Amino acid sequence: MPIFNLKWLIVAVALTAILLFLSHLPPELIPSQLHTGGLDKLAHMLGYGVITLLFILSFKNPPSLFSASLLFVAILSVGAIDELTQPFVNRTASLADWLADLVGVTSVLLLFHVKRAKAKPLNLKNSLCEEA
């Protein structure tokens, strides 16, 4: 049985491809306003946060902590490859951009797990009785 909802998976992969395309445009095609006041870092956080959310939505069931961890590593690896390949198109690789990606991915995954934890309250009484 497939673990992914194909519709959401296609949307997640397509948006990832669009983000990678946009991040490899020549610098002269990028609006200069993005480079002022940290807007490019905000764009990184939002872009990678949205991609993370779409990949979470692509799971038919809420991803386990292990699956979420794999998702974390995979999306941040894409972000690292994105940064490392930008010099090939006359752009600059930036650790700060990758760290902004990290903030976006981490924020969405943490929000997801906090929401999930609140949805499944821990019943300490039953947990303690089962251990005894």
Phi and psi in radians as a Rosetta constraint file:
Dihedral C 1 N 2 CA 2 C 2 CIRCULARHARMONIC -1.163 0.35
Dihedral N 2 CA 2 C 2 N 3 CIRCULARHARMONIC 2.522 0.35
Dihedral C 2 N 3 CA 3 C 3 CIRCULARHARMONIC -1.660 0.35
Dihedral N 3 CA 3 C 3 N 4 CIRCULARHARMONIC -0.110 0.35
Dihedral C 3 N 4 CA 4 C 4 CIRCULARHARMONIC -1.981 0.35
Dihedral N 4 CA 4 C 4 N 5 CIRCULARHARMONIC 2.567 0.35
Dihedral C 4 N 5 CA 5 C 5 CIRCULARHARMONIC -1.490 0.35
Dihedral N 5 CA 5 C 5 N 6 CIRCULARHARMONIC 1.968 0.35
Dihedral C 5 N 6 CA 6 C 6 CIRCULARHARMONIC -1.002 0.35
Dihedral N 6 CA 6 C 6 N 7 CIRCULARHARMONIC -0.689 0.35
Dihedral C 6 N 7 CA 7 C 7 CIRCULARHARMONIC -1.034 0.35
Dihedral N 7 CA 7 C 7 N 8 CIRCULARHARMONIC -0.888 0.35
Dihedral C 7 N 8 CA 8 C 8 CIRCULARHARMONIC -1.202 0.35
Dihedral N 8 CA 8 C 8 N 9 CIRCULARHARMONIC -0.604 0.35
Dihedral C 8 N 9 CA 9 C 9 CIRCULARHARMONIC -1.121 0.35
Dihedral N 9 CA 9 C 9 N 10 CIRCULARHARMONIC -0.738 0.35
Dihedral C 9 N 10 CA 10 C 10 CIRCULARHARMONIC -1.100 0.35
Dihedral N 10 CA 10 C 10 N 11 CIRCULARHARMONIC -0.749 0.35
Dihedral C 10 N 11 CA 11 C 11 CIRCULARHARMONIC -1.091 0.35
Dihedral N 11 CA 11 C 11 N 12 CIRCULARHARMONIC -0.767 0.35
Dihedral C 11 N 12 CA 12 C 12 CIRCULARHARMONIC -1.098 0.35
Dihedral N 12 CA 12 C 12 N 13 CIRCULARHARMONIC -0.804 0.35
Dihedral C 12 N 13 CA 13 C 13 CIRCULARHARMONIC -1.163 0.35
Dihedral N 13 CA 13 C 13 N 14 CIRCULARHARMONIC -0.723 0.35
Dihedral C 13 N 14 CA 14 C 14 CIRCULARHARMONIC -1.105 0.35
Dihedral N 14 CA 14 C 14 N 15 CIRCULARHARMONIC -0.769 0.35
Dihedral C 14 N 15 CA 15 C 15 CIRCULARHARMONIC -1.165 0.35
Dihedral N 15 CA 15 C 15 N 16 CIRCULARHARMONIC -0.619 0.35
Dihedral C 15 N 16 CA 16 C 16 CIRCULARHARMONIC -1.092 0.35
Dihedral N 16 CA 16 C 16 N 17 CIRCULARHARMONIC -0.768 0.35
Dihedral C 16 N 17 CA 17 C 17 CIRCULARHARMONIC -1.095 0.35
Dihedral N 17 CA 17 C 17 N 18 CIRCULARHARMONIC -0.725 0.35
Dihedral C 17 N 18 CA 18 C 18 CIRCULARHARMONIC -1.109 0.35
Dihedral N 18 CA 18 C 18 N 19 CIRCULARHARMONIC -0.774 0.35
Dihedral C 18 N 19 CA 19 C 19 CIRCULARHARMONIC -1.058 0.35
Dihedral N 19 CA 19 C 19 N 20 CIRCULARHARMONIC -0.754 0.35
Dihedral C 19 N 20 CA 20 C 20 CIRCULARHARMONIC -1.144 0.35
Dihedral N 20 CA 20 C 20 N 21 CIRCULARHARMONIC -0.669 0.35
Dihedral C 20 N 21 CA 21 C 21 CIRCULARHARMONIC -1.079 0.35
Dihedral N 21 CA 21 C 21 N 22 CIRCULARHARMONIC -0.848 0.35
Dihedral C 21 N 22 CA 22 C 22 CIRCULARHARMONIC -1.115 0.35
Dihedral N 22 CA 22 C 22 N 23 CIRCULARHARMONIC -0.611 0.35
Dihedral C 22 N 23 CA 23 C 23 CIRCULARHARMONIC -1.316 0.35
Dihedral N 23 CA 23 C 23 N 24 CIRCULARHARMONIC -0.130 0.35
Dihedral C 23 N 24 CA 24 C 24 CIRCULARHARMONIC -1.953 0.35
Dihedral N 24 CA 24 C 24 N 25 CIRCULARHARMONIC 0.231 0.35
Dihedral C 24 N 25 CA 25 C 25 CIRCULARHARMONIC -1.214 0.35
Dihedral N 25 CA 25 C 25 N 26 CIRCULARHARMONIC 2.598 0.35
Dihedral C 25 N 26 CA 26 C 26 CIRCULARHARMONIC -1.040 0.35
Dihedral N 26 CA 26 C 26 N 27 CIRCULARHARMONIC 2.559 0.35
Dihedral C 26 N 27 CA 27 C 27 CIRCULARHARMONIC -0.964 0.35
Dihedral N 27 CA 27 C 27 N 28 CIRCULARHARMONIC -0.573 0.35
Dihedral C 27 N 28 CA 28 C 28 CIRCULARHARMONIC -1.214 0.35
Dihedral N 28 CA 28 C 28 N 29 CIRCULARHARMONIC -0.258 0.35
Dihedral C 28 N 29 CA 29 C 29 CIRCULARHARMONIC -1.610 0.35
Dihedral N 29 CA 29 C 29 N 30 CIRCULARHARMONIC -0.083 0.35
Dihedral C 29 N 30 CA 30 C 30 CIRCULARHARMONIC -1.596 0.35
Dihedral N 30 CA 30 C 30 N 31 CIRCULARHARMONIC 2.255 0.35
Dihedral C 30 N 31 CA 31 C 31 CIRCULARHARMONIC -1.008 0.35
Dihedral N 31 CA 31 C 31 N 32 CIRCULARHARMONIC 2.296 0.35
Dihedral C 31 N 32 CA 32 C 32 CIRCULARHARMONIC -1.105 0.35
Dihedral N 32 CA 32 C 32 N 33 CIRCULARHARMONIC -0.408 0.35
Dihedral C 32 N 33 CA 33 C 33 CIRCULARHARMONIC -1.098 0.35
Dihedral N 33 CA 33 C 33 N 34 CIRCULARHARMONIC -0.462 0.35
Dihedral C 33 N 34 CA 34 C 34 CIRCULARHARMONIC -1.160 0.35
Dihedral N 34 CA 34 C 34 N 35 CIRCULARHARMONIC -0.362 0.35
Dihedral C 34 N 35 CA 35 C 35 CIRCULARHARMONIC -1.666 0.35
Dihedral N 35 CA 35 C 35 N 36 CIRCULARHARMONIC 0.183 0.35
Dihedral C 35 N 36 CA 36 C 36 CIRCULARHARMONIC -2.035 0.35
Dihedral N 36 CA 36 C 36 N 37 CIRCULARHARMONIC 2.513 0.35
Dihedral C 36 N 37 CA 37 C 37 CIRCULARHARMONIC 1.105 0.35
Dihedral N 37 CA 37 C 37 N 38 CIRCULARHARMONIC 0.380 0.35
Dihedral C 37 N 38 CA 38 C 38 CIRCULARHARMONIC 1.322 0.35
Dihedral N 38 CA 38 C 38 N 39 CIRCULARHARMONIC 0.245 0.35
Dihedral C 38 N 39 CA 39 C 39 CIRCULARHARMONIC -1.093 0.35
Dihedral N 39 CA 39 C 39 N 40 CIRCULARHARMONIC -0.564 0.35
Dihedral C 39 N 40 CA 40 C 40 CIRCULARHARMONIC -1.184 0.35
Dihedral N 40 CA 40 C 40 N 41 CIRCULARHARMONIC -0.583 0.35
Dihedral C 40 N 41 CA 41 C 41 CIRCULARHARMONIC -1.200 0.35
Dihedral N 41 CA 41 C 41 N 42 CIRCULARHARMONIC -0.694 0.35
Dihedral C 41 N 42 CA 42 C 42 CIRCULARHARMONIC -1.080 0.35
Dihedral N 42 CA 42 C 42 N 43 CIRCULARHARMONIC -0.721 0.35
Dihedral C 42 N 43 CA 43 C 43 CIRCULARHARMONIC -1.073 0.35
Dihedral N 43 CA 43 C 43 N 44 CIRCULARHARMONIC -0.699 0.35
Dihedral C 43 N 44 CA 44 C 44 CIRCULARHARMONIC -1.111 0.35
Dihedral N 44 CA 44 C 44 N 45 CIRCULARHARMONIC -0.827 0.35
Dihedral C 44 N 45 CA 45 C 45 CIRCULARHARMONIC -1.056 0.35
Dihedral N 45 CA 45 C 45 N 46 CIRCULARHARMONIC -0.816 0.35
Dihedral C 45 N 46 CA 46 C 46 CIRCULARHARMONIC -1.153 0.35
Dihedral N 46 CA 46 C 46 N 47 CIRCULARHARMONIC -0.809 0.35
Dihedral C 46 N 47 CA 47 C 47 CIRCULARHARMONIC -1.038 0.35
Dihedral N 47 CA 47 C 47 N 48 CIRCULARHARMONIC -0.875 0.35
Dihedral C 47 N 48 CA 48 C 48 CIRCULARHARMONIC -1.293 0.35
Dihedral N 48 CA 48 C 48 N 49 CIRCULARHARMONIC -0.485 0.35
Dihedral C 48 N 49 CA 49 C 49 CIRCULARHARMONIC -1.148 0.35
Dihedral N 49 CA 49 C 49 N 50 CIRCULARHARMONIC -0.772 0.35
Dihedral C 49 N 50 CA 50 C 50 CIRCULARHARMONIC -1.135 0.35
Dihedral N 50 CA 50 C 50 N 51 CIRCULARHARMONIC -0.744 0.35
Dihedral C 50 N 51 CA 51 C 51 CIRCULARHARMONIC -1.046 0.35
Dihedral N 51 CA 51 C 51 N 52 CIRCULARHARMONIC -0.762 0.35
Dihedral C 51 N 52 CA 52 C 52 CIRCULARHARMONIC -1.052 0.35
Dihedral N 52 CA 52 C 52 N 53 CIRCULARHARMONIC -0.811 0.35
Dihedral C 52 N 53 CA 53 C 53 CIRCULARHARMONIC -1.031 0.35
Dihedral N 53 CA 53 C 53 N 54 CIRCULARHARMONIC -0.760 0.35
Dihedral C 53 N 54 CA 54 C 54 CIRCULARHARMONIC -1.125 0.35
Dihedral N 54 CA 54 C 54 N 55 CIRCULARHARMONIC -0.673 0.35
Dihedral C 54 N 55 CA 55 C 55 CIRCULARHARMONIC -1.196 0.35
Dihedral N 55 CA 55 C 55 N 56 CIRCULARHARMONIC -0.630 0.35
Dihedral C 55 N 56 CA 56 C 56 CIRCULARHARMONIC -1.085 0.35
Dihedral N 56 CA 56 C 56 N 57 CIRCULARHARMONIC -0.767 0.35
Dihedral C 56 N 57 CA 57 C 57 CIRCULARHARMONIC -1.141 0.35
Dihedral N 57 CA 57 C 57 N 58 CIRCULARHARMONIC -0.396 0.35
Dihedral C 57 N 58 CA 58 C 58 CIRCULARHARMONIC -1.302 0.35
Dihedral N 58 CA 58 C 58 N 59 CIRCULARHARMONIC -0.273 0.35
Dihedral C 58 N 59 CA 59 C 59 CIRCULARHARMONIC -1.295 0.35
Dihedral N 59 CA 59 C 59 N 60 CIRCULARHARMONIC 2.366 0.35
Dihedral C 59 N 60 CA 60 C 60 CIRCULARHARMONIC -1.165 0.35
Dihedral N 60 CA 60 C 60 N 61 CIRCULARHARMONIC -0.628 0.35
Dihedral C 60 N 61 CA 61 C 61 CIRCULARHARMONIC -2.073 0.35
Dihedral N 61 CA 61 C 61 N 62 CIRCULARHARMONIC 2.692 0.35
Dihedral C 61 N 62 CA 62 C 62 CIRCULARHARMONIC -0.946 0.35
Dihedral N 62 CA 62 C 62 N 63 CIRCULARHARMONIC 2.332 0.35
Dihedral C 62 N 63 CA 63 C 63 CIRCULARHARMONIC -1.148 0.35
Dihedral N 63 CA 63 C 63 N 64 CIRCULARHARMONIC 2.503 0.35
Dihedral C 63 N 64 CA 64 C 64 CIRCULARHARMONIC -1.210 0.35
Dihedral N 64 CA 64 C 64 N 65 CIRCULARHARMONIC 2.987 0.35
Dihedral C 64 N 65 CA 65 C 65 CIRCULARHARMONIC -1.049 0.35
Dihedral N 65 CA 65 C 65 N 66 CIRCULARHARMONIC -0.666 0.35
Dihedral C 65 N 66 CA 66 C 66 CIRCULARHARMONIC -1.117 0.35
Dihedral N 66 CA 66 C 66 N 67 CIRCULARHARMONIC -0.820 0.35
Dihedral C 66 N 67 CA 67 C 67 CIRCULARHARMONIC -1.111 0.35
Dihedral N 67 CA 67 C 67 N 68 CIRCULARHARMONIC -0.693 0.35
Dihedral C 67 N 68 CA 68 C 68 CIRCULARHARMONIC -1.137 0.35
Dihedral N 68 CA 68 C 68 N 69 CIRCULARHARMONIC -0.637 0.35
Dihedral C 68 N 69 CA 69 C 69 CIRCULARHARMONIC -1.144 0.35
Dihedral N 69 CA 69 C 69 N 70 CIRCULARHARMONIC -0.734 0.35
Dihedral C 69 N 70 CA 70 C 70 CIRCULARHARMONIC -1.107 0.35
Dihedral N 70 CA 70 C 70 N 71 CIRCULARHARMONIC -0.698 0.35
Dihedral C 70 N 71 CA 71 C 71 CIRCULARHARMONIC -1.079 0.35
Dihedral N 71 CA 71 C 71 N 72 CIRCULARHARMONIC -0.766 0.35
Dihedral C 71 N 72 CA 72 C 72 CIRCULARHARMONIC -0.972 0.35
Dihedral N 72 CA 72 C 72 N 73 CIRCULARHARMONIC -0.899 0.35
Dihedral C 72 N 73 CA 73 C 73 CIRCULARHARMONIC -1.124 0.35
Dihedral N 73 CA 73 C 73 N 74 CIRCULARHARMONIC -0.751 0.35
Dihedral C 73 N 74 CA 74 C 74 CIRCULARHARMONIC -1.116 0.35
Dihedral N 74 CA 74 C 74 N 75 CIRCULARHARMONIC -0.828 0.35
Dihedral C 74 N 75 CA 75 C 75 CIRCULARHARMONIC -1.200 0.35
Dihedral N 75 CA 75 C 75 N 76 CIRCULARHARMONIC -0.688 0.35
Dihedral C 75 N 76 CA 76 C 76 CIRCULARHARMONIC -1.221 0.35
Dihedral N 76 CA 76 C 76 N 77 CIRCULARHARMONIC -0.489 0.35
Dihedral C 76 N 77 CA 77 C 77 CIRCULARHARMONIC -1.173 0.35
Dihedral N 77 CA 77 C 77 N 78 CIRCULARHARMONIC -0.707 0.35
Dihedral C 77 N 78 CA 78 C 78 CIRCULARHARMONIC -1.067 0.35
Dihedral N 78 CA 78 C 78 N 79 CIRCULARHARMONIC -0.749 0.35
Dihedral C 78 N 79 CA 79 C 79 CIRCULARHARMONIC -1.069 0.35
Dihedral N 79 CA 79 C 79 N 80 CIRCULARHARMONIC -0.715 0.35
Dihedral C 79 N 80 CA 80 C 80 CIRCULARHARMONIC -1.157 0.35
Dihedral N 80 CA 80 C 80 N 81 CIRCULARHARMONIC -0.777 0.35
Dihedral C 80 N 81 CA 81 C 81 CIRCULARHARMONIC -1.098 0.35
Dihedral N 81 CA 81 C 81 N 82 CIRCULARHARMONIC -0.690 0.35
Dihedral C 81 N 82 CA 82 C 82 CIRCULARHARMONIC -0.978 0.35
Dihedral N 82 CA 82 C 82 N 83 CIRCULARHARMONIC -0.884 0.35
Dihedral C 82 N 83 CA 83 C 83 CIRCULARHARMONIC -1.144 0.35
Dihedral N 83 CA 83 C 83 N 84 CIRCULARHARMONIC -0.738 0.35
Dihedral C 83 N 84 CA 84 C 84 CIRCULARHARMONIC -1.215 0.35
Dihedral N 84 CA 84 C 84 N 85 CIRCULARHARMONIC -0.404 0.35
Dihedral C 84 N 85 CA 85 C 85 CIRCULARHARMONIC -1.634 0.35
Dihedral N 85 CA 85 C 85 N 86 CIRCULARHARMONIC -0.144 0.35
Dihedral C 85 N 86 CA 86 C 86 CIRCULARHARMONIC -1.098 0.35
Dihedral N 86 CA 86 C 86 N 87 CIRCULARHARMONIC -0.594 0.35
Dihedral C 86 N 87 CA 87 C 87 CIRCULARHARMONIC -1.044 0.35
Dihedral N 87 CA 87 C 87 N 88 CIRCULARHARMONIC -0.375 0.35
Dihedral C 87 N 88 CA 88 C 88 CIRCULARHARMONIC -1.215 0.35
Dihedral N 88 CA 88 C 88 N 89 CIRCULARHARMONIC -0.309 0.35
Dihedral C 88 N 89 CA 89 C 89 CIRCULARHARMONIC -2.047 0.35
Dihedral N 89 CA 89 C 89 N 90 CIRCULARHARMONIC 0.526 0.35
Dihedral C 89 N 90 CA 90 C 90 CIRCULARHARMONIC 1.127 0.35
Dihedral N 90 CA 90 C 90 N 91 CIRCULARHARMONIC 0.591 0.35
Dihedral C 90 N 91 CA 91 C 91 CIRCULARHARMONIC -2.058 0.35
Dihedral N 91 CA 91 C 91 N 92 CIRCULARHARMONIC 2.976 0.35
Dihedral C 91 N 92 CA 92 C 92 CIRCULARHARMONIC -1.863 0.35
Dihedral N 92 CA 92 C 92 N 93 CIRCULARHARMONIC 2.272 0.35
Dihedral C 92 N 93 CA 93 C 93 CIRCULARHARMONIC -1.269 0.35
Dihedral N 93 CA 93 C 93 N 94 CIRCULARHARMONIC 2.442 0.35
Dihedral C 93 N 94 CA 94 C 94 CIRCULARHARMONIC -2.401 0.35
Dihedral N 94 CA 94 C 94 N 95 CIRCULARHARMONIC 2.147 0.35
Dihedral C 94 N 95 CA 95 C 95 CIRCULARHARMONIC -1.119 0.35
Dihedral N 95 CA 95 C 95 N 96 CIRCULARHARMONIC -0.632 0.35
Dihedral C 95 N 96 CA 96 C 96 CIRCULARHARMONIC -1.093 0.35
Dihedral N 96 CA 96 C 96 N 97 CIRCULARHARMONIC -0.658 0.35
Dihedral C 96 N 97 CA 97 C 97 CIRCULARHARMONIC -1.130 0.35
Dihedral N 97 CA 97 C 97 N 98 CIRCULARHARMONIC -0.741 0.35
Dihedral C 97 N 98 CA 98 C 98 CIRCULARHARMONIC -1.153 0.35
Dihedral N 98 CA 98 C 98 N 99 CIRCULARHARMONIC -0.645 0.35
Dihedral C 98 N 99 CA 99 C 99 CIRCULARHARMONIC -1.149 0.35
Dihedral N 99 CA 99 C 99 N 100 CIRCULARHARMONIC -0.600 0.35
Dihedral C 99 N 100 CA 100 C 100 CIRCULARHARMONIC -1.152 0.35
Dihedral N 100 CA 100 C 100 N 101 CIRCULARHARMONIC -0.676 0.35
Dihedral C 100 N 101 CA 101 C 101 CIRCULARHARMONIC -1.020 0.35
Dihedral N 101 CA 101 C 101 N 102 CIRCULARHARMONIC -0.793 0.35
Dihedral C 101 N 102 CA 102 C 102 CIRCULARHARMONIC -1.012 0.35
Dihedral N 102 CA 102 C 102 N 103 CIRCULARHARMONIC -0.758 0.35
Dihedral C 102 N 103 CA 103 C 103 CIRCULARHARMONIC -1.099 0.35
Dihedral N 103 CA 103 C 103 N 104 CIRCULARHARMONIC -0.753 0.35
Dihedral C 103 N 104 CA 104 C 104 CIRCULARHARMONIC -1.107 0.35
Dihedral N 104 CA 104 C 104 N 105 CIRCULARHARMONIC -0.825 0.35
Dihedral C 104 N 105 CA 105 C 105 CIRCULARHARMONIC -1.124 0.35
Dihedral N 105 CA 105 C 105 N 106 CIRCULARHARMONIC -0.838 0.35
Dihedral C 105 N 106 CA 106 C 106 CIRCULARHARMONIC -1.096 0.35
Dihedral N 106 CA 106 C 106 N 107 CIRCULARHARMONIC -0.748 0.35
Dihedral C 106 N 107 CA 107 C 107 CIRCULARHARMONIC -1.029 0.35
Dihedral N 107 CA 107 C 107 N 108 CIRCULARHARMONIC -0.818 0.35
Dihedral C 107 N 108 CA 108 C 108 CIRCULARHARMONIC -1.170 0.35
Dihedral N 108 CA 108 C 108 N 109 CIRCULARHARMONIC -0.754 0.35
Dihedral C 108 N 109 CA 109 C 109 CIRCULARHARMONIC -1.137 0.35
Dihedral N 109 CA 109 C 109 N 110 CIRCULARHARMONIC -0.690 0.35
Dihedral C 109 N 110 CA 110 C 110 CIRCULARHARMONIC -1.148 0.35
Dihedral N 110 CA 110 C 110 N 111 CIRCULARHARMONIC -0.764 0.35
Dihedral C 110 N 111 CA 111 C 111 CIRCULARHARMONIC -1.055 0.35
Dihedral N 111 CA 111 C 111 N 112 CIRCULARHARMONIC -0.729 0.35
Dihedral C 111 N 112 CA 112 C 112 CIRCULARHARMONIC -1.052 0.35
Dihedral N 112 CA 112 C 112 N 113 CIRCULARHARMONIC -0.811 0.35
Dihedral C 112 N 113 CA 113 C 113 CIRCULARHARMONIC -1.271 0.35
Dihedral N 113 CA 113 C 113 N 114 CIRCULARHARMONIC -0.577 0.35
Dihedral C 113 N 114 CA 114 C 114 CIRCULARHARMONIC -1.128 0.35
Dihedral N 114 CA 114 C 114 N 115 CIRCULARHARMONIC -0.796 0.35
Dihedral C 114 N 115 CA 115 C 115 CIRCULARHARMONIC -1.070 0.35
Dihedral N 115 CA 115 C 115 N 116 CIRCULARHARMONIC -0.742 0.35
Dihedral C 115 N 116 CA 116 C 116 CIRCULARHARMONIC -1.132 0.35
Dihedral N 116 CA 116 C 116 N 117 CIRCULARHARMONIC -0.708 0.35
Dihedral C 116 N 117 CA 117 C 117 CIRCULARHARMONIC -1.150 0.35
Dihedral N 117 CA 117 C 117 N 118 CIRCULARHARMONIC -0.645 0.35
Dihedral C 117 N 118 CA 118 C 118 CIRCULARHARMONIC -1.228 0.35
Dihedral N 118 CA 118 C 118 N 119 CIRCULARHARMONIC -0.517 0.35
Dihedral C 118 N 119 CA 119 C 119 CIRCULARHARMONIC -1.282 0.35
Dihedral N 119 CA 119 C 119 N 120 CIRCULARHARMONIC -0.480 0.35
Dihedral C 119 N 120 CA 120 C 120 CIRCULARHARMONIC -2.033 0.35
Dihedral N 120 CA 120 C 120 N 121 CIRCULARHARMONIC 1.450 0.35
Dihedral C 120 N 121 CA 121 C 121 CIRCULARHARMONIC -1.114 0.35
Dihedral N 121 CA 121 C 121 N 122 CIRCULARHARMONIC 2.479 0.35
Dihedral C 121 N 122 CA 122 C 122 CIRCULARHARMONIC -1.380 0.35
Dihedral N 122 CA 122 C 122 N 123 CIRCULARHARMONIC 2.195 0.35
Dihedral C 122 N 123 CA 123 C 123 CIRCULARHARMONIC -1.727 0.35
Dihedral N 123 CA 123 C 123 N 124 CIRCULARHARMONIC 1.649 0.35
Dihedral C 123 N 124 CA 124 C 124 CIRCULARHARMONIC -1.128 0.35
Dihedral N 124 CA 124 C 124 N 125 CIRCULARHARMONIC -0.628 0.35
Dihedral C 124 N 125 CA 125 C 125 CIRCULARHARMONIC -1.058 0.35
Dihedral N 125 CA 125 C 125 N 126 CIRCULARHARMONIC -0.850 0.35
Dihedral C 125 N 126 CA 126 C 126 CIRCULARHARMONIC -1.171 0.35
Dihedral N 126 CA 126 C 126 N 127 CIRCULARHARMONIC -0.649 0.35
Dihedral C 126 N 127 CA 127 C 127 CIRCULARHARMONIC -1.111 0.35
Dihedral N 127 CA 127 C 127 N 128 CIRCULARHARMONIC -0.739 0.35
Dihedral C 127 N 128 CA 128 C 128 CIRCULARHARMONIC -1.217 0.35
Dihedral N 128 CA 128 C 128 N 129 CIRCULARHARMONIC -0.640 0.35
Dihedral C 128 N 129 CA 129 C 129 CIRCULARHARMONIC -1.175 0.35
Dihedral N 129 CA 129 C 129 N 130 CIRCULARHARMONIC -0.605 0.35
Dihedral C 129 N 130 CA 130 C 130 CIRCULARHARMONIC -1.207 0.35
Dihedral N 130 CA 130 C 130 N 131 CIRCULARHARMONIC -0.574 0.35
Dihedral C 130 N 131 CA 131 C 131 CIRCULARHARMONIC -1.288 0.35
Dihedral N 131 CA 131 C 131 N 132 CIRCULARHARMONIC -0.492 0.35
